[in-house]
Amino acid sequence: MRVVDPYERVDWTADDHHLAQLHVHPNYGDKGTPAEVIDAYHELGYTILPVQSKSDLLTTDGEHATAYPWTELAGTEIDPESSNQDDPPDWTENRDPEELGMVAIESVEIDRVEHMTHFFGSFDEADPESQGTQFHRARASIETTERGITGLAHPGRYLEHDVRGDWHRGEWERYDVLYRNRPRFFGLEVFNGAFHPDDRILWDDLLTKFAPQRQILGTAVDDATTVDVDDESVDRGRTVFLMSDEEFEPGHESGAIYDVWLRGQSYFSQVQNSQEDDHLRIERVEHDERAGTLTVEPDDWEWINWVADGEPIHADDETLEYDDYADEIDGYVRFEAGEGDNSYPSDETWTGSGDGPRSVVCTQPFLTTGTLARVERS
């Protein structure tokens, strides 16, 4: 069996674990300006941050209020009719990501239909009067951009599926179009703390159908309605990128982080309550091709699952002798570990109120008997 290891370039003794928050909005809920969002996550130790204005957040000039670049935020006046806040604050302060030791990424959440998050690009044709028009314009914009990464936000919020992925015809056709035929679609919010806390089942359904021809990279995000660092919903979901000192370049975007993201050189974790539960961390991944083994070492765990084809296939230890599971592994295998209840597989939603694990960490998929799908960077 051939296994593609997304972590093959990682130096686990030297590379840094960079925290990324991949779903956070200004002027939404109780959140304020982009500067306030940036300050909150900087205080929490995050070093990679796309501040995503929703696609229908407009300036008083009728343009999309893009929170990028950070050094040109001041002077942006927000149209109150386009915000869900009664009195949205205008943007009066800039931030310099290089001075903060952070990487700022241009990003937007395209909403009003099934929500999509797009990174390394924006969307300047927001049309809040027409849901269909906005969706198709956004999709066309994503398809024609020279580079970018797009994924679905809180997808389980929209779809009904059981534990074995009993898809309705219309639902499956939608995903077939988005993932199979559009090379920019790489992402899926597996954990969204605000709207749909656990979409591992959906992620496995999609990987079962698309892998190894198509890689689908998972993330965990906050999507919180506040930036109060003492609130249990802030720092609930995080994605961690593994990067060397040479690869990590603070400032506005970075070709290196784009490449690291596409290689799948990341893992992600979710906790029920960020004030009470600890995020788990992946300390090492080792692929021994000669022995036919994969080993993943988290810093702590009460249970582990090696998952393939939507089913846990091995839960005894951190090492998987994958040739022994040739009948079960077809396209991908992934690793997860957690504390608290081991609720997979289950069709119960992880509500964040006591059901399911207190914390869980997932690797990206190891594709098998195929090649890692790639997008060439311009």
N, C-alpha and C positions, 0 to 999 in steps of 0.2 A: 504494500500500500504506500502510495506517495502522499506525503503530508507537507503542506505549505505552512511554514511557521512565520506568522506576522512579526514575531519578536526576534528573528534571527540576527538583526543588526544591533540589538540592545546590549549594552555593556551593563549588566546588573550590579556590578561593583562600583561603577562610576557615574552612570547616567542619572539625571535628576527626574523626580516625579513631579511634573508640573500640573497643578490643579487648574481645570478649565470649567467655567460655567457657561453652558451652551444654550441657555434659554432664560433670558432676563430682559425686561422691558423698562424703559423710562415712561413717565406719564401714564401709569396704569395702576389701578387699584390704589394702594397707599403709597406707591413709589413716586419719587420726585424726578429730578432732572438726571440726565446721564452722569453728571459729575457725582451726584449722590450715590448712584448705582456703583460707579467705579470705586469710590472711596470705601463703600461697604465691603465689596469683595476683595479689595486690596487689604483691608484690615484682617480679613479671614485667611489671607495667605494665598489667594488665587493669583496666578501669573498669566493666564490666557483668558481673554474676555471679549466676546462679541456682544456689544450692547445693541439689542435688536429693537428698533422701532417697528411697531406693527405697520403693515402696508397701507392702512387707511389713516395713520396719524399724519396730519397735514400741518404745514405752516400757515400763517395768515395770508401768505401769497399763493396758497393752493398747491404748494409743492410737497413732495414726500419729506417728512422730517427725519432725515437720515442722521443717526448719531455717530457719524464718522466723517472725517477724522476727528479725533478727540481734541486736537489743537484748534479746531474751528467750530466749536459748539456754541460759544457765546454769541448772543445776538439773535438766536433763533426764537421766534415768537410762535407759540402753538395755537392753532385754531381750536377754540373750546368745543366746537361742534364735532370735531374728529376724535376727541379724547373721551374716555369713559369717566373722567374726573369732572366734577362740577366747576372747579377753578384750577385748570392745569397750570403749573408754574412754567414760565418761560425759561429758556436756557441762558444763564448769565455767566457761567464759568467754563473754562477749558481745563483739560488735563493733558499732561505729557506722558505717554506710556513709557518712553525711554527713561525718564526720571523716576518713574514708579517701579521700574524693573518688570514691566508687563508687556505682553503682545496684544495690541488692539486689532481685531478682525472686523472687516465690514460684513454686515449681516442684516437680514430682514426676516420677519415672520409674515408670510403671505396668508392672510386669514380671510374670513367671510365665507369660504367654502371649506373643504377639508384642509386643515392648516399644514403648511410646509415651511420649513426653516431652510434658508439659503445662506451659505457662507462664502466669503471671498467675492462678494458682489452685492448689489442692492437692487431695488426695484423702484423705478422712478415714474411708473405709469399707474399709480394707484387710482382706482375708479370706484369710490365707495357707493356709487349709485347702481352699480351693476355687478352682482356677484359672479355671474357667468363670464362676463367680459373680463373682470379682474383675474379670474382663475386662468383663463386661456392666454391672456396677455402675459401673466406671470410665468406660465409654463413655457411660452414661446421665448421669453426673455432668458430663462434658465437654459433652454436648449441651444441658444445661439451664443451664449457667453463663452469666452475662450477657455475659462477654467472656473471651477466652482464645485462645491459639494452641497447636495440637497438631500433632505430627509423629511420624513413625516413626523409631525408633532402630535403627541398623545393620540396615536391612531385608534387605540381601543375605545376611545371616547365615542367613536362614530359607528363601530361595527359590532355585530353580535356574532360570536363564534364560540363553539364549545371546546372542550379540552383537546379534542383530536382535530380541530380545525375543519369543522363541517361548514364550508363556505357556501354562501348563496352565489348563484352565477354572477350576478351583477357586481358583488363585492370582489370576487376573484378577478374578473376582467379588469377592474380598476387597478388592482395591484400589478397585474400582468403588464398593463400599459406603462405604469410608472417605473417599475423596476427592470423589467426585461428589455424594454425598448429605449430607455433613456439613460445614457451612460453617466449622467451627473447624479443620479439617484443612488447614493451609497448609504444613507443614514436612516436610523429608526430610533426614536426615543423609546427605549425599553422601559425605563423608569421615569415617569413624570410625577413629581411629588404633589402637584396641585390638582391635576385633572384625571390622570389615570395611572395609579402608582405601579402597576405591574403588567407589562405586556410581554413577558418572557414566552408565553404560549404562542402569541402572534409572531414573535421573532423566529421561534423555532419552526412554525408553519411555513414562513417565507423562506427560511434557509433550506428546509426540506425540499421545497419546490424549485429553488433557484441554484443552490450550491451544487457543484463547485464552479459552474459557469459564471455565477454572479455573487460577489461578496456583498453582504449587508452588515454594516458596522453599527454596533449598538452604542447608546449613550445613556447617561443618567443626568437629569436636570432638575432644577428647582421649580422654575416657572412660578415663583412665589409672587404674592401680591404686596409684599413689603420688602424693604431692605434693612429692617431692624435685625442686626446681627445676633440679638438675643432671642429672636423668634424661632420656634422649633421648626418652621418650614424653610428657613434660610440655611443653606449648606446641607440640605437634605439629600440632594442628588449631585454627584460630581463625576466628571470624566477626567482621567489622568493620562497625560501624554508623557512618554518616556523619551527624553532628549538629552543629548550631550551638551556640554558648555558651548561647543562650536556651533551646534544646530540652533540653540536658543538665542535669539537676537531680539532684545526688547525694542519696541517701536511699533510702527504701523505695519501690520501684517509681516509676513516672512515666507519666502519660498520654502524654507526648511520645514516649517510647521505644516504647510500644505502637503509636502511629500510624506512627512511622518504620519499625518492623518490618513492619507490614502493607503499607506502600507499597513494600517491597522495596528500601529505601534502605540496602543493605548489599552486601558482597562477602565471599568466604571463601577461605582458603588452607590448604594442607596441605604439610608437609615430611616427608621420610623420617626425618630425625634432627634434632631441635631443637638439638642441640649442634654440629652441623656444617653444616646447610643453612639458608639465609636465606629467610624468608617474603617472597613477592612482594607488592607493594602496587599498588593501582589509583590512579593520580594524577589521572586526568581521564576523564570520559565526555562526549561532545558529540553531540547529535542535531541535525542540520541537516535539517529537514523539507523545505525548498525544494530542497536539493540531493539529498535522498533518501539521506543517508549517516549512518552511526553510526561514531564513532571512540572507541576505548578505548585509553588509554595506561597500561600498567603501568610500574613504575619500572625493570624489567629483564626480559629474556626471551631465550630461545634459540629458541623456537617459539611459534606462536599457532594457534588454531583458532577460526573462527566456525562454530558447530554449529547445524543445524536438522534436524528430523525424524530425530534420532539419527545424523546424518552430518556430518562436517566439509565445509563447502561453500566455504570461502575461507581460505587460509592464507598469503597473500602479504604482507599488511601490517595495520596497526592499524585501517584504515578499510574499512568495508563499504558498497558502493553497493548497497543492498538491493533496489532495483527491478530490478537486473540478475539477481537470483536469485529472481524471482517464482515460478518453477516449483518451486524447492526449498524455499522458506520457506512454511510453512502452519501458522500458529498461534503460532510463537515462533522466536526466534533468540537465541543466547547466545554469550558470548565467554569464552575461556580462554587462558591463557598459561602457559608453564612453562620449567623448566630441566632438563636431562637428557633421557632418552628420551621421545619423544612417542609414548605407548603407546595413544592413542585413534584409531580404535576397536579394541578387543581384548577377548577373553573371558578374558584372564589377570588374575588378582587382583594388585593392587599389594600386594606382600607386605611392603614396608618393609625388605627385606633386599637391595636392589640392583636389583630389577626395577622398571621404570616410571620416571616422572620423579622427580628429587630434590625438586622443588617445583612446585606448580601453584596458580594463582589463578583463580577463576571469578567472573564477574558473575552477578547474578540474571537471569532470562530477560526479554527484551524481547518482550512479547506483540504479535502482529500481527493486523490486521483484526478486532479485538475489543476488549473493555473489560476493565480490570483487575478481577478479583474482589475484593470488599471485605467487611469485617465492620464494622458500625457500632459505634463505641465508646460504652458507656453513659455 
